[in-house]
Amino acid sequence: MMTPDERFEKLRCGVFIHWGLYAIPGGIWQGKEVSYIGEWIQSHCRIPNAEYAQLAGQFNPALFDADKWMKMIADAGFRYIVFTAKHHDGFAMYKSKVSPFNIVDATPFGRDVLAEIAAACKKYDVKLGIYYSHYLDWHEMDGGDPGPLYPKNHQGMSWGNDWDFPDFSQKDFKRYFEGKVLPQVKELLTNYGEVVELWCDCPLDIAPKYSEKLRDLVRELQPQCRINSRIGNGCGDFQSLGDNQVMRCRQTIPCESPITLNHTWGFKYGDEDWKPARLIAERMAFLASRNANLLVNIGPRPEGDFPEGTVKILKELARWQQTLPPCVISGSEPGVFPSGFDWGCTTTNGDTLNFFLTKKQEKIEVSGIFNRVVSADVPFEQKDSTLTLHTANIAQTLLPLVRVKLDGIPRIAPELCPQNGVLALSPALGRIIEGENGGKSSSTLGVDGVAHADTGHMTLDTDGTLRNWENPGDRIVWDAFFPQGGRYQIEVVTFMAYHARPWYGGRDVEILLDGRSVAQKHLTPDRMLENGTHPSAATVLGEIEIPANTKAEIALRVPHIDCADVKMMNLVEVRFIRQI
């Protein structure tokens, strides 16, 4: 049985492993490189099952070494994995008695890689999670298919297999679900020991009764196993964000952010655009500070080893992990400050604050600490509720850390106020005030095959950002306190919620202070920001003079939009930056 610190919510950092037959073509079919992610190649190229199944005869990953995999993963600070036992192509990456289309019975390799991975997980104290595509299965005629009237996936791809099985009227999802899904999930939760989470995908239009049956089976077999929200119909235990979507605020419910190390999930020969190890370290710390887990994807090569770019990142993370005390990320509690920091983030261990620094600065000021500071890793001064940390000579590791010990459990001011001269207003920290419905209610397809209802009003997305913020009658409002007076620059940060879409402003944004308009501007990309596959930008709206000790209601509204495409954009935060 797992201890409280071994449960999904406290593990914080995991590794997604997308590995299957799709690794063999590696994003290339009939001599042409596909423009989409590697594991979707069968749908992208509409490859017939008979032709795709021939890849199994070529699958012989001689370099696969579960022990080597798990040691690298554990050394890099990851506490659990999620292994793709069956992806949308229907191929089982374990020994299944339910279908012969599996790695033991259909390939010359003939080994149960999941059994070897499970054993290596135990050896290196890495928890085992399992991905299982519960709705889509292109190998089966009755696999999930929302039909020809349902919106297509990216680049016009079909969700279900309508190239081998074009007659939608002949498909019986119940037959597939009861004949393959339930018995295969039973195998996975019976034969491989303790499973920390079951990761479902693309629920699309799955009926509630199927999500409920799958949930009930998991509860029966492994009650402690967590299920992600992509099981559909509210049957999950934790919120699975969209692909490469990052939690932007502190969460009160369990949450996980899956991201890629390059641009694909399954291996692709042409994708060598690797994220820096520093960015992964930042994501580890930031998500832990927001009470969320990070799930970093690895797409092994068809030979069974990790790509060189992946190995390089893991080695850099391992060197950084050796410099960290235990439980500052995995096993930590989230940050306790209501406002964010422009220079980093913080996690908590009892009476200790762990400050991770993403910017090199001479000093940083932390406001709102009512405790007495007992000690810190760097020289410090404390005046009233403001702590000044002198960080000029801090060791420059991959992501520097400063630990601050207090005289007890942290007591922090509840107000939203500037930290180190920057007030960062996340939508999740505000309140939405609805005006007249300026939009038409409809149901639109959201990211990752999850339909979102559009009521015509502002609403929070799963990552804490603001979506559907096009109605001129709506406002989002924050109550803020400015202890220091001065001139503040106002900017907004936005990103494209639909990945691979170019950044497009498409609207005017207005900021009001106590009901008075203080800044208004058409969104322009004044500064492009690093955000993986989702283009992000900061827009400077103007400047305002604010007296010291000012309490104010800050509001944002959108008085004008250009076109409907603006629904593709989310608001990340509003920033007030004190000018020196």
C-alpha positions as CSV (number, residue, x, y, z in Angstrom):
1,M,0.0,0.0,0.0
2,M,1.2,3.5,-0.8
3,T,2.0,5.9,2.0
4,P,0.4,9.4,1.9
5,D,3.6,10.9,0.4
6,E,3.6,8.2,-2.3
7,R,0.1,9.0,-3.6
8,F,-0.3,10.7,-7.0
9,E,-0.9,14.1,-5.5
10,K,2.5,14.3,-3.7
11,L,4.7,12.7,-6.4
12,R,4.8,15.9,-8.4
13,C,7.0,14.8,-11.3
14,G,6.4,11.9,-13.7
15,V,7.4,10.7,-17.1
16,F,5.0,9.8,-20.0
17,I,6.4,7.1,-22.3
18,H,4.8,7.0,-25.8
19,W,6.2,3.8,-27.4
20,G,4.6,1.5,-30.0
21,L,4.6,0.5,-33.6
22,Y,4.4,4.1,-34.6
23,A,8.0,4.5,-33.6
24,I,9.1,2.4,-36.6
25,P,8.0,4.9,-39.3
26,G,9.0,7.7,-36.9
27,G,6.8,10.3,-38.7
28,I,7.8,9.2,-42.2
29,W,5.4,7.3,-44.5
30,Q,6.1,6.4,-48.1
31,G,9.1,8.6,-48.1
32,K,7.3,11.7,-46.9
33,E,7.6,13.3,-43.4
34,V,4.2,13.9,-41.9
35,S,3.5,17.3,-40.4
36,Y,1.7,16.0,-37.3
37,I,2.8,14.1,-34.1
38,G,4.3,10.7,-34.5
39,E,1.8,8.4,-32.8
40,W,-1.1,9.7,-35.0
41,I,0.6,8.6,-38.3
42,Q,-2.0,5.9,-39.0
43,S,-4.9,8.4,-39.0
44,H,-2.9,11.2,-40.6
45,C,-1.9,9.0,-43.6
46,R,-5.1,6.8,-43.4
47,I,-3.0,3.6,-43.4
48,P,-5.1,0.5,-43.8
49,N,-4.9,-1.9,-40.8
50,A,-3.5,-4.7,-42.9
51,E,-0.6,-2.5,-44.0
52,Y,-0.1,-1.0,-40.6
53,A,0.0,-4.4,-38.9
54,Q,3.0,-5.3,-41.0
55,L,5.0,-3.0,-38.7
56,A,4.7,-5.6,-36.0
57,G,6.8,-8.0,-38.0
58,Q,9.6,-5.4,-37.9
59,F,9.4,-4.5,-34.2
60,N,12.5,-5.9,-32.6
61,P,13.9,-3.3,-30.1
62,A,17.2,-5.0,-29.3
63,L,18.4,-1.9,-27.3
64,F,15.4,-1.9,-24.9
65,D,16.6,-2.0,-21.3
66,A,14.0,-1.3,-18.6
67,D,16.6,-1.1,-15.9
68,K,18.5,1.6,-17.8
69,W,15.3,3.5,-18.5
70,M,14.2,3.6,-14.9
71,K,17.6,4.5,-13.5
72,M,17.8,7.6,-15.8
73,I,14.2,8.6,-14.9
74,A,14.8,8.2,-11.2
75,D,18.1,10.0,-11.2
76,A,16.5,12.9,-13.0
77,G,14.0,13.4,-10.1
78,F,10.9,11.7,-11.5
79,R,8.8,9.7,-9.1
80,Y,6.4,7.9,-11.5
81,I,5.8,6.9,-15.1
82,V,2.8,6.5,-17.3
83,F,3.4,3.9,-20.0
84,T,1.3,3.6,-23.1
85,A,-0.1,0.1,-22.8
86,K,-2.4,0.6,-25.8
87,H,-2.6,3.8,-27.9
88,H,-5.2,4.6,-30.6
89,D,-3.7,2.1,-33.1
90,G,-5.0,-0.7,-30.8
91,F,-1.6,-2.4,-30.4
92,A,-1.0,-3.7,-26.9
93,M,2.5,-3.1,-25.6
94,Y,2.2,-6.0,-23.2
95,K,1.1,-9.7,-23.2
96,S,-2.6,-9.7,-23.7
97,K,-4.9,-12.7,-23.9
98,V,-7.7,-10.5,-25.1
99,S,-6.1,-9.7,-28.5
100,P,-3.2,-11.3,-30.4
101,F,-2.3,-7.8,-31.7
102,N,0.3,-7.4,-29.0
103,I,4.1,-7.1,-28.6
104,V,4.5,-10.7,-27.4
105,D,2.4,-12.6,-29.9
106,A,2.8,-10.3,-33.0
107,T,6.4,-9.3,-33.0
108,P,9.8,-11.1,-33.3
109,F,10.8,-9.4,-30.1
110,G,8.3,-11.5,-28.1
111,R,8.9,-10.0,-24.7
112,D,6.5,-8.4,-22.3
113,V,8.1,-4.9,-22.0
114,L,5.5,-3.8,-19.4
115,A,6.4,-6.7,-17.1
116,E,10.1,-5.7,-17.3
117,I,9.2,-2.0,-16.8
118,A,7.1,-2.8,-13.7
119,A,10.0,-4.8,-12.2
120,A,12.5,-1.9,-12.9
121,C,10.0,0.6,-11.3
122,K,10.1,-1.4,-8.1
123,K,13.9,-1.5,-8.1
124,Y,14.2,2.3,-8.4
125,D,11.2,3.3,-6.4
126,V,9.4,4.7,-9.4
127,K,5.6,4.3,-9.3
128,L,3.9,2.7,-12.3
129,G,1.1,4.4,-14.2
130,I,-0.6,3.1,-17.3
131,Y,-2.0,4.9,-20.4
132,Y,-4.9,3.1,-22.1
133,S,-6.8,4.5,-25.1
134,H,-10.3,3.6,-23.9
135,Y,-12.3,5.2,-26.7
136,L,-10.3,5.3,-29.9
137,D,-9.0,2.0,-31.4
138,W,-8.3,2.1,-35.1
139,H,-7.6,-1.6,-35.2
140,E,-11.2,-2.5,-34.3
141,M,-14.3,-1.9,-36.5
142,D,-16.3,-1.1,-33.3
143,G,-13.6,1.2,-31.9
144,G,-14.8,4.7,-30.9
145,D,-15.9,6.9,-33.7
146,P,-18.0,10.0,-33.2
147,G,-19.2,9.9,-36.7
148,P,-19.0,12.1,-39.9
149,L,-20.9,15.0,-38.4
150,Y,-18.5,15.4,-35.5
151,P,-15.7,18.1,-36.0
152,K,-12.5,16.6,-37.3
153,N,-9.2,16.5,-35.4
154,H,-6.3,18.8,-36.3
155,Q,-5.5,19.0,-40.0
156,G,-8.8,17.3,-40.9
157,M,-7.8,13.9,-39.5
158,S,-10.5,11.4,-38.6
159,W,-11.0,10.5,-35.0
160,G,-12.2,6.9,-35.7
161,N,-11.1,4.5,-38.4
162,D,-13.3,5.5,-41.3
163,W,-10.9,4.3,-44.0
164,D,-11.1,0.6,-43.2
165,F,-14.6,0.8,-41.7
166,P,-16.5,3.6,-43.6
167,D,-20.0,2.4,-42.7
168,F,-20.6,4.2,-39.5
169,S,-24.1,2.5,-39.0
170,Q,-22.4,-0.9,-38.6
171,K,-20.2,0.1,-35.6
172,D,-21.1,-1.1,-32.2
173,F,-19.0,0.6,-29.5
174,K,-20.6,-1.5,-26.7
175,R,-19.2,-4.6,-28.4
176,Y,-15.7,-3.2,-28.5
177,F,-15.9,-1.7,-25.0
178,E,-17.1,-4.9,-23.3
179,G,-15.0,-7.2,-25.5
180,K,-11.7,-5.4,-25.4
181,V,-11.5,-2.4,-23.1
182,L,-12.8,-3.9,-19.9
183,P,-10.9,-7.2,-20.1
184,Q,-7.7,-5.5,-21.2
185,V,-7.9,-3.0,-18.3
186,K,-8.5,-5.9,-16.0
187,E,-5.3,-7.5,-17.3
188,L,-3.3,-4.3,-16.7
189,L,-4.6,-3.8,-13.2
190,T,-4.2,-7.4,-12.2
191,N,-0.9,-8.6,-13.7
192,Y,1.6,-5.8,-13.1
193,G,1.4,-4.9,-9.4
194,E,0.3,-1.6,-7.9
195,V,-0.7,1.1,-10.5
196,V,-0.7,4.7,-9.3
197,E,-2.8,6.1,-12.1
198,L,-4.8,5.0,-15.2
199,W,-4.4,7.6,-18.0
200,C,-7.3,7.6,-20.5
201,D,-7.5,9.7,-23.6
202,C,-9.8,11.4,-26.1
203,P,-13.2,10.8,-24.6
204,L,-15.0,12.7,-27.4
205,D,-18.7,11.7,-27.2
206,I,-18.3,8.6,-25.0
207,A,-21.6,7.9,-23.2
208,P,-21.6,8.3,-19.4
209,K,-22.4,4.6,-18.8
210,Y,-19.0,3.6,-20.3
211,S,-17.0,6.1,-18.3
212,E,-18.8,4.9,-15.2
213,K,-18.2,1.2,-15.9
214,L,-14.5,1.7,-16.5
215,R,-14.2,3.8,-13.3
216,D,-16.1,1.2,-11.3
217,L,-13.7,-1.5,-12.6
218,V,-10.7,0.5,-11.5
219,R,-12.2,1.1,-8.1
220,E,-12.8,-2.7,-7.7
221,L,-9.4,-3.8,-8.7
222,Q,-7.1,-1.0,-7.4
223,P,-9.0,1.5,-5.2
224,Q,-5.9,3.8,-4.8
225,C,-5.3,4.1,-8.5
226,R,-6.1,7.6,-9.7
227,I,-8.0,8.1,-13.0
228,N,-7.4,11.2,-15.2
229,S,-10.3,13.5,-16.4
230,R,-10.0,12.2,-20.0
231,I,-12.0,9.2,-19.0
232,G,-14.9,11.5,-19.7
233,N,-18.2,12.5,-18.0
234,G,-16.6,13.7,-14.8
235,C,-15.6,10.2,-13.7
236,G,-11.9,11.1,-13.2
237,D,-10.0,11.8,-10.0
238,F,-7.7,14.5,-11.2
239,Q,-7.7,17.2,-13.9
240,S,-5.5,16.3,-16.9
241,L,-4.6,19.6,-18.7
242,G,-4.4,19.9,-22.5
243,D,-1.3,18.8,-24.3
244,N,1.6,21.2,-23.3
245,Q,-0.8,23.3,-21.3
246,V,0.6,24.6,-18.0
247,M,-1.2,25.3,-14.8
248,R,-1.2,29.1,-14.2
249,C,-2.4,29.3,-10.6
250,R,-2.4,27.3,-7.4
251,Q,-4.8,24.4,-7.6
252,T,-7.2,23.1,-4.9
253,I,-7.8,19.8,-6.8
254,P,-5.2,17.3,-8.1
255,C,-4.0,18.3,-11.5
256,E,-1.4,17.1,-14.0
257,S,0.2,18.9,-17.0
258,P,1.5,16.6,-19.8
259,I,4.3,18.2,-21.9
260,T,6.6,17.1,-24.7
261,L,10.4,17.4,-24.7
262,N,10.3,18.3,-28.4
263,H,7.1,18.7,-30.5
264,T,5.9,15.1,-30.7
265,W,4.8,12.4,-28.3
266,G,5.7,9.3,-30.3
267,F,9.2,9.2,-31.8
268,K,9.8,11.3,-35.0
269,Y,13.1,11.2,-36.9
270,G,12.8,14.9,-38.0
271,D,12.1,16.4,-34.6
272,E,15.3,17.6,-32.9
273,D,13.9,20.8,-31.5
274,W,14.5,19.9,-27.8
275,K,13.4,22.0,-24.9
276,P,16.2,23.2,-22.6
277,A,16.7,21.2,-19.4
278,R,16.4,24.5,-17.6
279,L,12.8,24.9,-18.9
280,I,11.9,21.4,-17.6
281,A,13.4,22.2,-14.2
282,E,11.4,25.4,-14.1
283,R,8.2,23.5,-14.9
284,M,8.9,20.9,-12.2
285,A,9.2,23.7,-9.6
286,F,6.4,26.0,-10.9
287,L,3.8,23.2,-11.1
288,A,4.7,21.9,-7.6
289,S,4.3,25.5,-6.3
290,R,0.8,25.4,-7.9
291,N,-0.1,22.1,-6.4
292,A,0.0,20.3,-9.8
293,N,2.1,17.5,-11.3
294,L,4.3,17.6,-14.3
295,L,4.2,14.7,-16.8
296,V,7.2,14.9,-19.2
297,N,7.0,12.8,-22.3
298,I,9.7,10.6,-23.8
299,G,9.2,8.9,-27.1
300,P,11.7,6.0,-27.3
301,R,13.3,5.1,-30.7
302,P,12.1,1.9,-32.5
303,E,15.4,0.2,-31.3
304,G,14.2,0.7,-27.7
305,D,16.6,3.4,-26.5
306,F,15.9,7.0,-25.7
307,P,16.8,9.7,-28.3
308,E,20.1,11.5,-27.6
309,G,18.3,14.7,-27.0
310,T,16.2,13.1,-24.3
311,V,19.3,11.5,-22.6
312,K,21.1,14.9,-22.6
313,I,18.1,16.5,-20.8
314,L,17.8,13.7,-18.3
315,K,21.5,13.8,-17.4
316,E,21.4,17.6,-16.8
317,L,18.3,17.2,-14.6
318,A,20.1,14.4,-12.7
319,R,23.1,16.7,-12.0
320,W,20.7,19.4,-10.7
321,Q,18.8,16.9,-8.5
322,Q,22.0,16.0,-6.7
323,T,22.2,19.6,-5.5
324,L,18.7,19.7,-4.0
325,P,17.6,18.7,-0.5
326,P,14.9,16.1,-0.3
327,C,11.2,17.0,-0.8
328,V,11.6,20.5,-2.1
329,I,9.7,19.4,-5.2
330,S,8.4,15.8,-4.9
331,G,6.8,15.5,-1.5
332,S,6.5,19.3,-1.1
333,E,3.4,21.4,-0.3
334,P,2.5,24.2,-2.8
335,G,3.4,27.9,-2.4
336,V,1.5,29.9,0.2
337,F,1.6,33.4,-1.4
338,P,-1.6,34.6,-3.1
339,S,0.4,36.6,-5.7
340,G,2.9,35.2,-8.1
341,F,6.6,36.2,-8.4
342,D,8.2,37.4,-11.6
343,W,11.6,36.0,-10.5
344,G,10.5,32.4,-9.7
345,C,8.2,30.4,-7.4
346,T,8.1,28.7,-4.0
347,T,7.1,25.4,-2.5
348,T,6.7,24.7,1.2
349,N,8.0,22.1,3.7
350,G,6.4,22.8,7.1
351,D,8.2,25.9,8.5
352,T,10.5,26.2,5.4
353,L,10.0,28.2,2.2
354,N,11.8,26.9,-0.9
355,F,12.4,29.8,-3.3
356,F,13.4,28.7,-6.9
357,L,15.0,31.6,-8.8
358,T,14.4,31.8,-12.6
359,K,16.1,35.2,-12.9
360,K,19.5,36.2,-11.7
361,Q,19.1,39.3,-9.5
362,E,21.2,41.2,-6.9
363,K,18.3,41.0,-4.4
364,I,14.6,40.1,-4.2
365,E,11.9,41.4,-1.9
366,V,9.2,39.1,-0.6
367,S,6.2,40.9,0.9
368,G,3.6,39.7,3.3
369,I,5.5,37.4,5.7
370,F,4.2,37.8,9.2
371,N,6.6,35.2,10.7
372,R,10.1,35.9,12.0
373,V,12.8,34.5,9.7
374,V,15.1,32.2,11.6
375,S,17.7,31.5,8.9
376,A,18.2,31.6,5.1
377,D,20.7,30.2,2.6
378,V,21.7,33.8,1.6
379,P,22.2,37.1,3.6
380,F,18.8,38.6,4.4
381,E,17.1,41.5,6.1
382,Q,13.6,41.5,7.5
383,K,11.6,44.7,8.1
384,D,8.0,44.4,9.3
385,S,6.4,41.9,6.8
386,T,9.0,42.4,4.0
387,L,12.0,40.0,3.6
388,T,14.9,41.1,1.5
389,L,17.1,38.2,0.2
390,H,20.6,39.1,-1.2
391,T,21.1,36.7,-4.0
392,A,24.0,38.1,-6.0
393,N,26.4,35.3,-5.0
394,I,24.0,32.4,-5.1
395,A,25.4,29.2,-6.7
396,Q,24.2,29.1,-10.3
397,T,22.8,25.6,-10.7
398,L,20.3,24.6,-13.4
399,L,17.6,26.3,-11.2
400,P,19.0,28.0,-8.1
401,L,17.3,27.4,-4.8
402,V,17.1,29.6,-1.6
403,R,15.6,28.0,1.5
404,V,14.2,30.2,4.2
405,K,13.3,28.8,7.7
406,L,10.6,30.6,9.6
407,D,9.7,30.5,13.3
408,G,6.6,28.3,12.6
409,I,4.1,27.4,9.9
410,P,4.0,30.3,7.4
411,R,1.6,33.1,8.2
412,I,1.2,35.1,4.9
413,A,-0.8,38.3,4.1
414,P,-3.9,37.3,2.1
415,E,-4.0,40.4,-0.1
416,L,-3.0,40.5,-3.7
417,C,0.0,42.9,-3.6
418,P,3.2,43.5,-5.7
419,Q,6.0,41.1,-5.1
420,N,9.5,42.6,-5.9
421,G,7.7,45.4,-7.6
422,V,5.4,43.2,-9.8
423,L,1.7,42.5,-9.2
424,A,0.7,39.4,-11.2
425,L,-3.1,39.0,-11.4
426,S,-4.1,35.5,-12.5
427,P,-7.7,35.1,-13.7
428,A,-8.2,32.4,-11.1
429,L,-7.5,35.0,-8.4
430,G,-10.2,37.3,-9.6
431,R,-14.0,37.1,-9.9
432,I,-16.0,37.2,-13.1
433,I,-18.9,39.6,-13.4
434,E,-21.2,38.8,-16.3
435,G,-23.0,41.4,-18.3
436,E,-25.4,40.9,-21.1
437,N,-24.8,37.8,-23.2
438,G,-23.0,39.2,-26.2
439,G,-22.2,35.9,-27.7
440,K,-24.3,33.0,-29.1
441,S,-24.4,29.9,-27.0
442,S,-23.0,26.8,-28.7
443,S,-20.8,23.8,-28.2
444,T,-17.3,24.0,-29.6
445,L,-14.6,21.4,-29.8
446,G,-11.8,22.2,-27.4
447,V,-8.3,20.9,-27.2
448,D,-7.5,17.2,-27.0
449,G,-10.9,15.9,-28.1
450,V,-12.9,17.4,-25.2
451,A,-16.0,19.5,-26.0
452,H,-16.3,22.7,-24.1
453,A,-19.7,24.5,-23.8
454,D,-19.5,28.2,-24.8
455,T,-22.1,30.2,-22.9
456,G,-21.1,33.5,-24.4
457,H,-19.5,34.6,-21.1
458,M,-16.0,34.6,-19.6
459,T,-15.0,31.4,-17.9
460,L,-11.9,29.9,-16.4
461,D,-10.1,27.2,-18.3
462,T,-8.7,24.1,-16.6
463,D,-5.3,25.7,-16.3
464,G,-6.6,28.8,-14.5
465,T,-6.4,31.1,-17.5
466,L,-9.4,33.0,-18.9
467,R,-11.2,31.8,-22.1
468,N,-14.3,33.0,-23.9
469,W,-13.3,36.6,-22.9
470,E,-14.9,38.3,-26.0
471,N,-18.1,39.6,-24.5
472,P,-17.9,43.4,-24.0
473,G,-20.4,43.2,-21.2
474,D,-18.2,40.9,-19.1
475,R,-15.5,41.9,-16.7
476,I,-13.0,40.1,-14.5
477,V,-12.2,41.9,-11.3
478,W,-9.4,41.7,-8.6
479,D,-9.1,43.5,-5.3
480,A,-5.4,44.6,-4.9
481,F,-3.2,46.5,-2.4
482,F,-0.2,48.6,-3.4
483,P,1.9,49.3,-0.3
484,Q,4.5,51.1,-2.4
485,G,3.6,54.1,-4.6
486,G,5.1,54.8,-7.9
487,R,4.6,54.6,-11.7
488,Y,3.4,51.2,-12.8
489,Q,3.5,49.8,-16.3
490,I,0.4,47.7,-17.2
491,E,0.7,44.7,-19.4
492,V,-1.3,41.6,-20.3
493,V,0.0,38.2,-21.1
494,T,-1.9,35.9,-23.5
495,F,-1.4,32.6,-25.3
496,M,-3.1,30.5,-28.0
497,A,-5.0,27.7,-26.3
498,Y,-5.2,25.7,-29.5
499,H,-1.6,24.5,-30.1
500,A,0.2,25.2,-33.4
501,R,-2.0,28.3,-34.1
502,P,-0.1,31.6,-34.7
503,W,-0.5,34.3,-32.1
504,Y,-3.3,36.7,-33.1
505,G,-4.5,39.7,-31.0
506,G,-7.8,40.3,-32.5
507,R,-9.3,42.6,-29.7
508,D,-9.0,45.7,-27.7
509,V,-8.3,45.3,-24.0
510,E,-9.3,47.9,-21.3
511,I,-8.1,48.2,-17.7
512,L,-10.2,50.0,-15.1
513,L,-9.1,51.1,-11.6
514,D,-12.1,51.6,-9.3
515,G,-14.3,51.9,-12.3
516,R,-12.1,54.5,-14.1
517,S,-10.5,53.5,-17.4
518,V,-6.7,53.9,-17.1
519,A,-5.4,52.0,-20.1
520,Q,-6.8,50.7,-23.4
521,K,-5.1,49.2,-26.4
522,H,-5.5,46.8,-29.3
523,L,-3.5,43.6,-28.5
524,T,-0.1,43.5,-30.2
525,P,2.8,41.1,-29.6
526,D,5.2,43.6,-27.9
527,R,7.2,40.7,-26.5
528,M,6.9,37.1,-27.5
529,L,7.3,34.6,-24.7
530,E,8.5,31.0,-24.4
531,N,5.5,28.7,-24.1
532,G,6.3,25.5,-25.9
533,T,3.9,24.8,-28.7
534,H,1.4,27.5,-27.6
535,P,2.4,31.0,-28.9
536,S,2.4,33.5,-26.1
537,A,3.0,37.3,-26.0
538,A,3.0,40.2,-23.6
539,T,1.3,43.5,-24.6
540,V,2.0,46.8,-22.9
541,L,-1.2,48.7,-22.4
542,G,0.2,51.9,-20.8
543,E,1.4,53.4,-17.4
544,I,-0.3,54.8,-14.4
545,E,0.8,56.6,-11.2
546,I,-0.4,54.8,-8.0
547,P,0.0,56.4,-4.5
548,A,1.4,54.3,-1.7
549,N,-1.0,52.2,0.5
550,T,-3.6,52.2,-2.3
551,K,-6.4,49.7,-2.2
552,A,-8.1,49.4,-5.6
553,E,-10.5,47.3,-7.6
554,I,-8.8,46.4,-10.9
555,A,-11.0,45.2,-13.8
556,L,-10.4,44.0,-17.3
557,R,-12.9,44.0,-20.1
558,V,-12.8,43.7,-23.9
559,P,-14.7,46.5,-25.6
560,H,-14.0,45.4,-29.2
561,I,-13.1,42.2,-31.1
562,D,-12.1,41.8,-34.7
563,C,-13.4,38.3,-35.6
564,A,-14.5,35.0,-34.2
565,D,-10.9,33.6,-34.3
566,V,-10.2,35.4,-31.0
567,K,-11.8,32.5,-29.2
568,M,-8.5,30.7,-29.8
569,M,-6.8,32.9,-27.3
570,N,-6.7,32.8,-23.4
571,L,-5.7,35.5,-20.9
572,V,-2.8,34.3,-18.7
573,E,-2.5,37.4,-16.4
574,V,-2.5,41.1,-16.0
575,R,0.7,42.6,-14.6
576,F,1.4,45.9,-12.9
577,I,5.2,46.5,-13.0
578,R,6.7,49.3,-10.8
579,Q,9.1,51.4,-12.9
580,I,12.4,52.2,-11.2
